[in-house]
Amino acid sequence: MRLSILHYAPLALACATALLALPASAGVRHASGLHRTGDGVARTHATVASGADGGQALHAGATERGADGSLTHARVSAATAPLGRVLHGASTTQASDGTLSHRSGQSIAGANGGSAQAGRRVQRNPDGSLQGSYQASGSGASGGSFQRSGSVARDAAGARSGSRQTTASGTRGSYAGSTSASAGMLSHDSTLTGASGNTYQGQTSYTRGQGLNHSGTCSNAQGQLIQC
């Protein structure tokens, strides 16, 4: 998931962009304003801080009241320095019918080549039901990487369900796992592979009233079963 600041607070970002265009010098600059949009009125603010080493930090936010009675608040924060950069954005909207939605994302990049990204979405509906999802990924300077994603849901009666998937790899091997849960049941599957090619595969399940079950097998790089 790539994070775009423009998606979260365009008016606030405009204020921050104007500040960044000023001659660079160590110190703090701030701007704010009230803007009429096509659907309502938005209040924005932005602050930029610059350091003597060339590093900069930015925070910008906007709150908009729509003509339909909806209310949206968005914010972005970013910092850059010789060691890397970080960016975070979030937006929350309450619609006129009571629906509440939130989404956020962040991105981190190190000077040595490592990076990570993450994003999340959640929506709560007037009937009490809820849906949410998230995803994250990253890579290290040495070549290792990971990915994770998941979702959660709740219906109007309060019944919950969810799932999660994770993968990771590096010089010592790899891992892949998935978990799901709903209505008193949970299951988890995992596969681990070592640098030598030996693999472990496991399955775990739980059912309310019946207890926990687990099984697992191990195999070598040729696919032959071995003792775990």
For each residue, the residues with C-beta under 8 A, 3 or more apart:
1: 105 117 118 119 135 137
2: 107 117
3: 7 87 88 89 105 106 107 117 119
4: 7 8 89
5: 8 9 13 76 78 87 89
6: 10 13
7: 3 4 89 91
8: 4 5 74 75 76 89 90 91
9: 5 12 13 44 60 61 62 74 75 76 89 91
10: 6 13 14 62
11: 14 15 35 37 42 44 62 64
12: 9 15 16 44 45 46 60 61 62 74 75 76
13: 5 6 9 10 16 17 46 60 76
14: 10 11 17 18 44
15: 11 12 18 19 31 32 33 44 45 46 60
16: 12 13 19 20 31 46 47 48 58 60 76
17: 13 14 20 21
18: 14 15 21 22 31
19: 15 16 22 29 30 31 46 47 48
20: 16 17 48 56 58
21: 17 18
22: 18 19 29
23:
24: 50
25: 50
26: 50 51 52
27: 49 50
28: 47 48 49 50
29: 19 22 47 48 49 50
30: 19 45 46 47 48
31: 15 16 18 19 45 46
32: 15 43 44 45 46
33: 15 43 44 45
34: 41 42 43 44
35: 11 41 42 43 44
36: 40 41 42
37: 11 40 41 42 64
38:
39: 64 66 67 68
40: 36 37 64 65 66 67
41: 34 35 36 37 64 65
42: 11 34 35 36 37 62 63 64 65
43: 32 33 34 35 62 63 64
44: 9 11 12 14 15 32 33 34 35 60 61 62 63
45: 12 15 30 31 32 33 60 61 62
46: 12 13 15 16 19 30 31 32 58 59 60 61
47: 16 19 28 29 30 58 59 60
48: 16 19 20 28 29 30 56 57 58
49: 27 28 29 56 57 58
50: 24 25 26 27 28 29 54 55 56
51: 26 54 55 56 81
52: 26
53: 81 82
54: 50 51 81 82
55: 50 51 79 80 81 82
56: 20 48 49 50 51 79 80
57: 48 49 77 78 79 80
58: 16 20 46 47 48 49 76 77 78 79
59: 46 47 75 76 77
60: 9 12 13 15 16 44 45 46 47 75 76 77
61: 9 12 44 45 46 73 74 75 76
62: 9 10 11 12 42 43 44 45 72 73 74 75
63: 42 43 44 71 72 73 74
64: 11 37 39 40 41 42 43 71 72 73 74
65: 40 41 42 69 70 71
66: 39 40 69 70 71 72 96
67: 39 40
68: 39 95 96
69: 65 66 96
70: 65 66 93 94 95 96
71: 63 64 65 66 93 94
72: 62 63 64 66 91 92 93 94
73: 61 62 63 64 91 92 93
74: 8 9 12 61 62 63 64 89 90 91 92
75: 8 9 12 59 60 61 62 89 90 91
76: 5 8 9 12 13 16 58 59 60 61 87 88 89
77: 57 58 59 60 87 88 89
78: 5 57 58 85 86 87 88
79: 55 56 57 58 85 86
80: 55 56 57 84 85
81: 51 53 54 55 84 85
82: 53 54 55 111
83: 110 111
84: 80 81 108 109 110 111
85: 78 79 80 81 108 109
86: 78 79 106 107 108 109
87: 3 5 76 77 78 106 107 108
88: 3 76 77 78 104 105 106 107
89: 3 4 5 7 8 9 74 75 76 77 104 105 106
90: 8 74 75 102 103 104 105
91: 7 8 9 72 73 74 75 102 103 104
92: 72 73 74 100 101 102
93: 70 71 72 73 100 101 102
94: 70 71 72 98 99 100
95: 68 70 98 99 100 101
96: 66 68 69 70
97: 126
98: 94 95 126
99: 94 95 123 124 125 126
100: 92 93 94 95 123 124
101: 92 93 95 121 122 123 124
102: 90 91 92 93 120 121 122 123
103: 90 91 119 120 121 122
104: 88 89 90 91 119 120
105: 1 3 88 89 90 117 118 119 120
106: 3 86 87 88 89 117 118 119
107: 2 3 86 87 88 115 116 117
108: 84 85 86 87 115 116 117 138
109: 84 85 86 114 115
110: 83 84 113 114 115 141
111: 82 83 84
112: 141
113: 110 140 141
114: 109 110 138 139 140 141
115: 107 108 109 110 138 139
116: 107 108 136 137 138 139
117: 1 2 3 105 106 107 108 136 137 138
118: 1 105 106 134 135 136 137
119: 1 3 103 104 105 106 134 135 136
120: 102 103 104 105 132 133 134
121: 101 102 103 132 133 134
122: 101 102 103 130 131 132
123: 99 100 101 102 130 131 132
124: 99 100 101 128 129 130
125: 99 128 129 130 156
126: 97 98 99
127: 156
128: 124 125 154 156 158
129: 124 125 153 154 155 156
130: 122 123 124 125 152 153 154
131: 122 123 151 152 153
132: 120 121 122 123 151 152 153
133: 120 121 149 150 151 152
134: 118 119 120 121 148 149 150 151
135: 1 118 119 147 148 149 150
136: 116 117 118 119 146 147 148 149
137: 1 116 117 118 145 146 147 148
138: 108 114 115 116 117 145 146
139: 114 115 116 143 144 145 146
140: 113 114 143 144 145 170
141: 110 112 113 114
142: 170 171
143: 139 140 170 171
144: 139 140 168 169 170 171
145: 137 138 139 140 168 169 170
146: 136 137 138 139 166 167 168 169
147: 135 136 137 165 166 167 168
148: 134 135 136 137 164 165 166 167
149: 133 134 135 136 164 165
150: 133 134 135 162 163 164 165
151: 131 132 133 134 162 163
152: 130 131 132 133 160 161 162
153: 129 130 131 132 160 161 162
154: 128 129 130 158 159 160 161
155: 129 158 159
156: 125 127 128 129
157:
158: 128 154 155
159: 154 155 182 183
160: 152 153 154 181 182
161: 152 153 154 180 181 182 183
162: 150 151 152 153 180 181 182
163: 150 151 178 179 180 181
164: 148 149 150 178 179 180
165: 147 148 149 150 177 178 179
166: 146 147 148 175 176 177 178
167: 146 147 148 174 175 176 177
168: 144 145 146 147 174 175
169: 144 145 146 173 174 175
170: 140 142 143 144 145 173 174
171: 142 143 144 195
172: 194 195
173: 169 170 192 193 194 195
174: 167 168 169 170 192 193
175: 166 167 168 169 190 191 192 193
176: 166 167 190 191
177: 165 166 167 188 189 190 191
178: 163 164 165 166 188 189 190
179: 163 164 165 186 187 188
180: 161 162 163 164 186 187
181: 160 161 162 163 185 186 187
182: 159 160 161 162 185
183: 159 161
184: 207 208 209
185: 181 182 205 206 207 208
186: 179 180 181 205 206
187: 179 180 181 203 204 205 206
188: 177 178 179 202 203 204 205
189: 177 178 201 202 203 204
190: 175 176 177 178 200 201 202
191: 175 176 177 199 200 201 202
192: 173 174 175 199 200
193: 173 174 175 197 198 199 200
194: 172 173 197 198 199
195: 171 172 173
196: 221
197: 193 194 220 221
198: 193 194 218 219 220 221 226
199: 191 192 193 194 218 219 220
200: 190 191 192 193 216 217 218 228
201: 189 190 191 216 217 218 219
202: 188 189 190 191 214 215 216 217
203: 187 188 189 214 215 216
204: 187 188 189 212 213 214
205: 185 186 187 188 212 213 214
206: 185 186 187 211 212 213
207: 184 185 210 211
208: 184 185
209: 184
210: 207
211: 206 207
212: 204 205 206
213: 204 205 206
214: 202 203 204 205
215: 202 203
216: 200 201 202 203 228
217: 200 201 202 225 228
218: 198 199 200 201 225 226 227 228
219: 198 199 201 222 223 224 225 226
220: 197 198 199 223 224 226
221: 196 197 198
222: 219
223: 219 220
224: 219 220
225: 217 218 219
226: 198 218 219 220
227: 218
228: 200 216 217 218
